[in-house]
Amino acid sequence: MRLRKQIRAFGLIFLIIIFLLDLSNHYIIQAKAASFDEINHPDVFLKQVNGDMQCTLVASTMLVRRASMLLGNSNWQDITVEQMKKQAWVDGVGIKYTFTYDGITVNKAKFGDDPVNEAITLLQEHPEGIVLYDQFGSSRSHAVLLTDYTNEMFYCADPSDGVPHGRIPINEGLVQIKNADYYYYVSSPTIPVVAPSLDDEKINHPLTDLSTYEVELSQTDYYYDGNEKRPEVIIPGLVENIDYTLSYINNVYPGNAAVIIIGKGTCSGIIIKCFTIREATIYDYFNEISVDITKKSIKTGKTATIQAIIPESLILVKEFSSDEQGFSNEVKISYSSSNNKIAKVNSVGKVTGKKKGKATIDVTAELADGAKRVFTVAITVK
């Protein structure tokens, strides 16, 4: 029976891998649907109407238009301010912190201490651009779409009718990056990167096979607890969502799980790393118990505290339940000193120094079936 389950699990992983390969190829094809010139065509950009104070909404509409084009949507012109307003705007309040339009999710984030370099990094990850928002401007708040960073210059599209239409140098817009407090960006889905070239020439980068890198998972063995397991993928020299993307398969229930690592940008290939989710027994949790002490050296008359750290799946009790069905996950903790004249410990782990010397404190963890673990902590009384 276990062999059949394993075969089914690996079969499911294999089928999903094939699907992901098709999906990866789909995105490669779709990336050709919009070039750098096309997402910067004047028709893509919009202006506010009669100073309607909706600059964030207009800038976000342009952002979603460009993202939609890069995802292969030929009907991107149907994305209008009025349509976006239904999902992204709250009358009397303004644009939402997060919203989703036609499968594209936009989030708001705060710049750090170096918004210029942060903007450069964001544009490398987001070819669709980001919305710069100077929320606390000296005259009034304003937002622009930061389109790209090309030849060491930032470009934007400003929805204000007081500046030129279309893609313009950032210094011609009404928001400068150093003054921006927040930005809006597409958090999902990942947008295929296009090479920024005004004459639409493609920059060819040699692809590096992922198999040439050492790949490790932060953890390969988990207990089932009903939650999704997503071990961290460690590939020295590479960055997630720039050099590769991740997909986790069968990563909730007990069995064989996998993470699918798909090359992106200048990296190609697919790597599959497997990990295990298993049903935990009471003894697995019992073996996770540990102890900690606040101080290993105390003065006479002073105290320290020893704490037993219990996994959430165990229940700490003073006495075991009489209900045989209920005590399987119960645990008792007791404390004892090797020399009460030097260091005395009470029933909750409070240690009191009595006189100068050295002693050890035993912390005993016990299950209802008699299984025990003893931890010994040395303490010095000065």
C-alpha positions, 0 to 999 in steps of 0.5 A: 500500500505504501509503495502504491502511494509513493508511485501515485505521488511521484506520478503526480509530480511528474505530470505537474512537471510536464505542465510546468514545462508547458507553462514555461514555454508558454511564457517564453512565447508570450514574452514575444508578444510585447517588445520594449518599444511596444510597451512604451508606445504613446497609446499605452500612456494615459492622462488625468481628466480635468485634474481629477486627483486620481494620479495613483489610479491613472498611473496604476492603470498604465502599469497594469496595461504594460504588465498585461501586454508583456503577458501576451494580452492583445486586448490591453487597450480595454484596460481603462481608468474607469474599469480599473476604478471598479477594482482599485479605487475607494471613493473618498479614500483613494487607491487601495493598498492592494488590488487585483485586476484581470489576474494581475495583483498590485501591492503598495510598498514603502521605499527604504533609505536608498530609493534610487538604487532600490528603484533600479533593482525593482525595474530589473525585476519588473519590466512593466515598471513601478508607480512612484508615489510622493504622498507627502509632496510639498505642494500636493501628493502625486504619482507617476509611472516609472517605466525604465532605467536605460543608459543610466537614466530613469524614464517615466510617464506622468499622468499630469496634463502639465507635462508632456505625454508618453515616456519622458525623462524623470526630471521632466516629471513632477515626482523625483525618485528621491522624494518618493515615499511609496511605490506600487508594483505587480506582485503576481504573476511574474512578468517576463523580462524584456531587453530595454532597447529603443530600436527593439534589438534583442540583447543575446545573453549566453544561457547558464544551465542550472545544473552547473550550480550546487542546490540545497534545501534548507530542510528536507524532512518535515512533520505533517501538521496541515500546513504547506511546507516550503523549504528555502532553496539555496543556490549560491550566486543566484537570486529567486525571481531573477535567475529562477522561479520556484513551484512546490508540489504535493507539499501539504500532506504526508508523502514525497514532495518536491520543489521545481526550480525553473531557470529564468533570465540568463539561466536555463534548465529545470532542477527537481529537489525532493523532500519528505512530509511524514506523520509524526509520532508522539516520540518525534515531538517528545525528542524535540523538547529542549531546555534553557536557563536564564543564567548559569551563574548566580549569586547567593540569594539570587535566582535563575529560571530553567524553562522546558521548551515544549512543542505545540503538539504536546500538552504540559500537565501536572498529572496525567489524565485518567482518560486513556484516549486523551493522555497520549500527547501529555507530558510532565516536567519535573526538576531536581538539584544534585545539591539543595544546599548549594542550589535549590529548584522548585516545581516550576524551574526557579533556581535559588542560590543557597551558598557558594559552589557548583551543582547540577539541575536535572530536568525530567520530561516524562510521557504517560507510558513511562518514556523519559528524557533527562536534561542536566544543567550545570549552575554555579553559585558565587 
